[in-house]
Amino acid sequence: MSGAAGVPLWAALPAAFLLVCGGLLTVLGSLGLLRLKDFYARIHAPTMGGTLGTGCVLIASMLVSSAVAGRPVIHELLITLFIMLTSPVTAMLLMRAAMYRSRD
C-alpha cells in the first residue's frame, strides 16, 4: 500500500487532495484577477487565492516529507507563515497606495 515513490497511501491521498485544492484556489484567484472590474476588487482575489493555494501545497509537502522521512518535518511551516503573513500585508499596502494616489 505505498505509492510509486514510497509514499504511504495514508499520506498520498490527503496530499493529492490538498494539491488539487491548492491548484483550484490559485486558478480561481487568477480568474478573479481577469474578471473583476476595478483595482480594489482585482487585488483581493489573487491575494486570497494565492495565500490559500500556497498554504494547501505547503501542507501537502509537509505531509509527504514527514511520511517519507518517518519523523515530523516542519520546515514548510516557516514558508507557510511567511507567505500567509506577507501576501495580505502586501495587498493592503498596494490598496493604501492606490487610495492615496487617487485622492490627489
MIDOBA-466837 format. One line per 3 residues: their letters; for each residue y, z, x of N, C-alpha, C, O, CB. Coordinates in Angstrom, 3 decimals. Glycine has a CB too. Layout:
a) Y Z X Y Z X Y Z X Y Z X Y Z X ~ ...;
% end
This chain:
msg) -1.195 0.000 0.802 0.000 0.000 0.000 1.253 0.000 0.842 2.144 0.822 0.625 0.001 1.172 -0.911 ~ 1.337 -0.874 1.765 2.573 -0.973 2.545 3.021 -2.427 2.577 2.231 -3.357 2.413 2.373 -0.423 3.993 ~ 4.324 -2.582 2.794 4.899 -3.926 2.830 4.557 -4.645 4.113 3.763 -4.157 4.918 6.399 -3.865 2.665;
aag) 5.149 -5.788 4.301 4.855 -6.623 5.460 5.332 -5.983 6.755 4.721 -6.190 7.804 5.492 -7.987 5.296 ~ 6.405 -5.216 6.702 6.956 -4.614 7.912 6.508 -3.168 8.089 7.099 -2.435 8.882 8.468 -4.682 7.884 ~ 5.490 -2.752 7.376 5.014 -1.385 7.496 5.846 -0.397 6.697 5.796 0.804 6.962 4.999 -0.979 8.933;
vpl) 6.606 -0.875 5.731 7.397 -0.005 4.872 6.529 0.400 3.690 5.979 -0.464 3.007 8.712 -0.708 4.395 ~ 6.395 1.702 3.435 5.577 2.136 2.298 6.158 1.631 0.974 7.363 1.417 0.841 5.469 3.672 2.275 ~ 5.276 1.452 0.018 5.682 0.931 -1.281 6.670 1.858 -1.985 7.563 1.394 -2.694 4.463 0.716 -2.158;
waa) 6.509 3.178 -1.788 7.414 4.122 -2.440 8.844 4.008 -1.916 9.785 4.431 -2.589 6.909 5.541 -2.246 ~ 9.014 3.448 -0.736 10.359 3.234 -0.191 10.819 1.798 -0.409 12.015 1.550 -0.561 10.392 3.573 1.304 ~ 9.888 0.855 -0.427 10.255 -0.557 -0.552 10.783 -0.900 -1.940 11.740 -1.666 -2.060 9.061 -1.432 -0.233;
lpa) 10.178 -0.348 -2.990 10.621 -0.671 -4.342 12.021 -0.152 -4.652 12.849 -0.922 -5.138 9.648 -0.110 -5.338 ~ 12.322 1.130 -4.390 13.706 1.568 -4.642 14.711 0.860 -3.740 15.838 0.598 -4.161 13.821 3.074 -4.444 ~ 14.321 0.550 -2.516 15.234 -0.149 -1.606 15.515 -1.552 -2.124 16.656 -2.011 -2.066 14.645 -0.213 -0.178;
afl) 14.501 -2.237 -2.627 14.711 -3.575 -3.183 15.615 -3.509 -4.409 16.491 -4.357 -4.586 13.363 -4.228 -3.550 ~ 15.405 -2.510 -5.248 16.256 -2.336 -6.426 17.704 -2.070 -6.022 18.629 -2.640 -6.600 15.733 -1.186 -7.299 ~ 17.898 -1.206 -5.031 19.250 -0.905 -4.559 19.911 -2.131 -3.929 21.110 -2.343 -4.107 19.212 0.242 -3.550;
lvc) 19.155 -2.926 -3.206 19.711 -4.142 -2.606 20.142 -5.149 -3.664 21.193 -5.779 -3.544 18.691 -4.782 -1.671 ~ 19.326 -5.296 -4.698 19.692 -6.213 -5.779 20.932 -5.698 -6.505 21.844 -6.470 -6.801 18.517 -6.385 -6.773 ~ 20.969 -4.400 -6.792 22.147 -3.819 -7.458 23.394 -3.963 -6.587 24.467 -4.295 -7.091 21.904 -2.330 -7.786;
ggl) 23.262 -3.719 -5.299 24.392 -3.857 -4.392 24.905 -5.282 -4.341 26.115 -5.509 -4.328 24.008 -3.402 -3.007 ~ 23.998 -6.241 -4.310 24.405 -7.642 -4.312 25.094 -8.039 -5.607 26.094 -8.757 -5.588 23.207 -8.530 -4.082 ~ 24.558 -7.570 -6.741 25.174 -7.887 -8.028 26.568 -7.262 -8.154 27.494 -7.899 -8.656 24.279 -7.406 -9.173;
ltv) 26.710 -6.030 -7.703 28.020 -5.384 -7.757 29.046 -6.114 -6.893 30.204 -6.268 -7.281 27.908 -3.931 -7.311 ~ 28.615 -6.552 -5.742 29.518 -7.275 -4.856 29.901 -8.637 -5.446 31.058 -9.046 -5.355 28.873 -7.459 -3.479 ~ 28.946 -9.332 -6.044 29.245 -10.619 -6.687 30.180 -10.420 -7.876 31.096 -11.216 -8.083 27.941 -11.315 -7.146;
lgs) 29.956 -9.360 -8.662 30.850 -9.096 -9.791 32.268 -8.798 -9.320 33.235 -9.224 -9.951 30.322 -7.930 -10.623 ~ 32.394 -8.073 -8.223 33.717 -7.823 -7.666 34.388 -9.095 -7.207 35.591 -9.272 -7.398 33.625 -6.857 -6.518 ~ 33.625 -9.978 -6.607 34.175 -11.262 -6.162 34.586 -12.128 -7.337 35.622 -12.791 -7.288 33.161 -12.007 -5.305;
lgl) 33.786 -12.129 -8.392 34.149 -12.891 -9.585 35.407 -12.316 -10.236 36.231 -13.064 -10.762 32.986 -12.898 -10.590 ~ 35.554 -11.002 -10.203 36.766 -10.382 -10.722 37.989 -10.804 -9.937 39.072 -10.959 -10.501 36.636 -8.877 -10.701 ~ 37.824 -10.988 -8.655 38.934 -11.464 -7.820 39.363 -12.866 -8.246 40.552 -13.183 -8.245 38.533 -11.461 -6.327;
lrl) 38.407 -13.693 -8.605 38.724 -15.058 -9.022 39.265 -15.139 -10.454 40.134 -15.961 -10.742 37.492 -15.923 -8.901 ~ 38.759 -14.300 -11.340 39.050 -14.453 -12.762 40.292 -13.705 -13.246 40.943 -14.151 -14.191 37.882 -13.996 -13.546 ~ 40.625 -12.605 -12.632 41.724 -11.792 -13.152 43.069 -12.431 -12.834 43.200 -13.183 -11.867 41.664 -10.375 -12.573;
kdf) 44.069 -12.122 -13.660 45.333 -12.855 -13.640 46.308 -12.413 -12.549 46.722 -13.232 -11.728 45.994 -12.719 -14.962 ~ 46.674 -11.158 -12.527 47.729 -10.729 -11.597 47.157 -9.913 -10.434 45.976 -9.565 -10.415 48.790 -9.901 -12.343 ~ 48.021 -9.624 -9.479 47.599 -8.953 -8.252 47.008 -7.583 -8.533 45.997 -7.208 -7.940 48.768 -8.820 -7.296;
yar) 47.631 -6.834 -9.433 47.194 -5.463 -9.684 45.808 -5.411 -10.316 45.036 -4.493 -10.040 48.193 -4.754 -10.579 ~ 45.491 -6.374 -11.151 44.145 -6.441 -11.716 43.158 -6.983 -10.684 42.009 -6.546 -10.633 44.133 -7.322 -12.982 ~ 43.605 -7.933 -9.863 42.716 -8.535 -8.866 42.291 -7.549 -7.790 41.168 -7.628 -7.293 43.391 -9.720 -8.221;
iha) 43.150 -6.641 -7.431 42.827 -5.727 -6.332 41.764 -4.703 -6.744 41.057 -4.165 -5.892 44.093 -5.003 -5.860 ~ 41.654 -4.439 -8.029 40.740 -3.394 -8.487 39.277 -3.827 -8.416 38.433 -3.074 -7.930 41.085 -2.994 -9.906 ~ 38.975 -5.016 -8.889 37.573 -5.458 -8.968 36.890 -5.556 -7.605 35.785 -5.031 -7.467 37.501 -6.801 -9.656;
ptm) 37.477 -6.197 -6.585 36.776 -6.267 -5.303 36.653 -4.903 -4.620 35.688 -4.645 -3.902 37.491 -7.230 -4.381 ~ 37.630 -4.045 -4.851 37.553 -2.716 -4.242 36.379 -1.933 -4.809 35.599 -1.342 -4.063 38.861 -1.942 -4.464 ~ 36.259 -1.931 -6.125 35.153 -1.200 -6.747 33.811 -1.869 -6.443 32.838 -1.193 -6.111 35.363 -1.104 -8.268;
ggt) 33.763 -3.196 -6.556 32.515 -3.904 -6.281 32.077 -3.770 -4.834 30.897 -3.569 -4.548 32.660 -5.361 -6.629 ~ 33.030 -3.883 -3.927 32.700 -3.759 -2.504 32.262 -2.357 -2.126 31.313 -2.181 -1.363 33.886 -4.155 -1.661 ~ 32.947 -1.366 -2.657 32.601 0.019 -2.340 31.232 0.384 -2.882 30.400 0.924 -2.153 33.648 0.971 -2.898;
lgt) 30.991 0.095 -4.152 29.706 0.447 -4.751 28.568 -0.421 -4.207 27.456 0.066 -4.005 29.782 0.312 -6.269 ~ 28.846 -1.694 -3.972 27.823 -2.579 -3.411 27.413 -2.162 -2.007 26.229 -2.140 -1.672 28.324 -4.011 -3.392 ~ 28.402 -1.833 -1.196 28.115 -1.367 0.168 27.361 -0.044 0.140 26.456 0.180 0.944 29.420 -1.213 0.975;
gcv) 27.732 0.818 -0.776 27.026 2.096 -0.911 25.561 1.906 -1.241 24.701 2.579 -0.672 27.677 2.946 -1.978 ~ 25.265 0.988 -2.162 23.865 0.717 -2.517 23.086 0.150 -1.337 21.949 0.553 -1.092 23.794 -0.256 -3.697 ~ 23.684 -0.771 -0.615 22.998 -1.372 0.538 22.743 -0.326 1.622 21.669 -0.308 2.223 23.829 -2.541 1.114;
lia) 23.711 0.536 1.874 23.526 1.555 2.917 22.516 2.614 2.508 21.776 3.114 3.356 24.853 2.218 3.244 ~ 22.469 2.964 1.243 21.449 3.925 0.789 20.057 3.307 0.913 19.106 3.987 1.298 21.716 4.362 -0.683 ~ 19.937 2.020 0.588 18.652 1.332 0.766 18.256 1.308 2.240 17.089 1.512 2.573 18.723 -0.108 0.211;
sml) 19.209 1.063 3.110 18.935 1.061 4.545 18.492 2.439 5.029 17.579 2.559 5.846 20.169 0.608 5.318 ~ 19.147 3.467 4.519 18.780 4.825 4.903 17.369 5.173 4.423 16.614 5.836 5.134 19.794 5.827 4.338 ~ 17.019 4.729 3.229 15.691 4.995 2.681 14.606 4.300 3.499 13.597 4.916 3.841 15.618 4.543 1.221;
vss) 14.808 3.029 3.811 13.800 2.275 4.581 13.706 2.806 6.009 12.605 2.954 6.539 14.143 0.763 4.599 ~ 14.845 3.095 6.640 14.827 3.627 8.014 14.123 4.967 8.076 13.383 5.237 9.022 16.252 3.768 8.556 ~ 14.342 5.807 7.083 13.671 7.110 7.054 12.171 6.955 6.847 11.384 7.695 7.437 14.260 7.988 5.950;
ava) 11.773 6.005 6.019 10.344 5.799 5.775 9.647 5.253 7.012 8.528 5.660 7.326 10.137 4.847 4.596 ~ 10.300 4.334 7.716 9.687 3.741 8.912 9.637 4.750 10.052 8.633 4.835 10.759 10.464 2.486 9.353 ~ 10.720 5.522 10.238 10.775 6.480 11.342 9.944 7.730 11.070 9.553 8.426 12.006 12.212 6.874 11.612;
grp) 9.672 8.019 9.807 8.897 9.212 9.474 9.711 10.484 9.526 9.154 11.582 9.501 7.732 9.336 10.397 ~ 11.006 10.350 9.598 11.909 11.503 9.608 13.207 11.083 8.933 13.489 9.888 8.834 12.173 12.023 11.072 ~ 13.992 12.032 8.471 15.256 11.648 7.824 16.215 10.976 8.809 16.504 11.522 9.873 15.929 12.881 7.205;
vih) 16.692 9.817 8.454 17.677 9.080 9.246 18.960 9.062 8.427 19.007 8.483 7.342 17.182 7.608 9.598 ~ 19.999 9.701 8.956 21.221 9.849 8.168 22.431 9.192 8.824 23.568 9.493 8.463 21.506 11.309 7.938 ~ 22.198 8.299 9.782 23.329 7.622 10.423 24.159 6.839 9.413 25.380 6.744 9.538 22.832 6.686 11.522;
ell) 23.482 6.277 8.409 24.169 5.462 7.423 25.110 6.281 6.545 26.025 5.728 5.934 23.162 4.745 6.563 ~ 24.894 7.589 6.478 25.798 8.428 5.689 27.223 8.378 6.223 28.177 8.402 5.446 25.303 9.869 5.674 ~ 27.374 8.310 7.536 28.712 8.200 8.109 29.363 6.872 7.747 30.550 6.828 7.424 28.653 8.356 9.624;
itl) 28.599 5.801 7.800 29.139 4.492 7.424 29.529 4.512 5.950 30.605 4.038 5.584 28.106 3.360 7.704 ~ 28.658 5.060 5.104 28.946 5.153 3.679 30.206 5.963 3.434 31.050 5.577 2.625 27.769 5.773 2.934 ~ 30.333 7.071 4.121 31.506 7.925 3.955 32.783 7.186 4.343 33.774 7.236 3.615 31.360 9.199 4.793;
fim) 32.765 6.508 5.473 33.960 5.788 5.920 34.329 4.651 4.975 35.507 4.453 4.675 33.747 5.241 7.321 ~ 33.337 3.905 4.505 33.625 2.778 3.601 34.123 3.291 2.257 35.082 2.754 1.703 32.367 1.896 3.401 ~ 33.483 4.316 1.737 33.884 4.820 0.426 35.226 5.542 0.469 35.869 5.704 -0.568 32.823 5.751 -0.116;
lts) 35.651 5.970 1.624 36.979 6.571 1.740 38.052 5.539 2.040 39.147 5.612 1.482 36.979 7.630 2.818 ~ 37.765 4.591 2.899 38.816 3.679 3.342 39.091 2.541 2.367 40.233 2.094 2.266 38.453 3.109 4.671 ~ 38.096 2.068 1.658 38.317 0.939 0.755 39.270 1.282 -0.391 40.208 0.519 -0.621 36.994 0.466 0.191;
pvt) 39.086 2.379 -1.120 40.051 2.708 -2.172 41.431 3.063 -1.620 42.444 2.751 -2.246 39.529 3.861 -3.003 ~ 41.482 3.703 -0.472 42.777 4.046 0.123 43.531 2.777 0.513 44.741 2.687 0.310 42.586 4.959 1.359 ~ 42.824 1.806 1.066 43.452 0.536 1.414 43.974 -0.166 0.172 45.071 -0.725 0.188 42.465 -0.367 2.152;
aml) 43.199 -0.139 -0.898 43.647 -0.765 -2.146 44.896 -0.066 -2.687 45.822 -0.723 -3.162 42.520 -0.731 -3.200 ~ 44.920 1.254 -2.614 46.110 1.984 -3.083 47.328 1.638 -2.242 48.422 1.475 -2.783 45.863 3.501 -3.046 ~ 47.163 1.525 -0.943 48.292 1.169 -0.088 48.786 -0.248 -0.367 49.992 -0.495 -0.364 47.902 1.303 1.378;
lmr) 47.865 -1.179 -0.607 48.270 -2.538 -0.959 49.031 -2.567 -2.288 50.023 -3.283 -2.426 47.043 -3.451 -1.035 ~ 48.558 -1.784 -3.264 49.248 -1.749 -4.554 50.635 -1.124 -4.429 51.588 -1.598 -5.047 48.416 -0.974 -5.578 ~ 50.749 -0.078 -3.646 52.067 0.542 -3.442 53.018 -0.411 -2.735 54.201 -0.470 -3.071 51.933 1.840 -2.632;
aam) 52.512 -1.154 -1.763 53.358 -2.118 -1.068 53.803 -3.227 -2.017 54.947 -3.677 -1.951 52.616 -2.714 0.138 ~ 52.909 -3.669 -2.897 53.272 -4.702 -3.869 54.302 -4.175 -4.864 55.231 -4.891 -5.237 52.024 -5.201 -4.615 ~ 54.140 -2.925 -5.292 55.121 -2.338 -6.213 56.476 -2.193 -5.531 57.508 -2.480 -6.138 54.634 -0.966 -6.725;
yrs) 56.483 -1.761 -4.305 57.727 -1.603 -3.559 58.411 -2.942 -3.360 59.631 -3.050 -3.477 57.464 -0.943 -2.210 ~ 57.625 -3.954 -3.060 58.185 -5.283 -2.807 58.729 -5.915 -4.085 59.754 -6.596 -4.041 57.126 -6.193 -2.187 ~ 58.067 -5.705 -5.219 58.532 -6.303 -6.466 59.719 -5.537 -7.058 60.402 -6.055 -7.941 57.392 -6.354 -7.475;
rd) 59.971 -4.332 -6.593 61.082 -3.525 -7.087 62.411 -4.052 -6.556 63.436 -3.936 -7.227 60.898 -2.056 -6.688 ~ 62.401 -4.627 -5.367 63.659 -5.086 -4.762 64.187 -6.353 -5.356 65.235 -6.842 -4.935 63.482 -5.283 -3.309;
% end
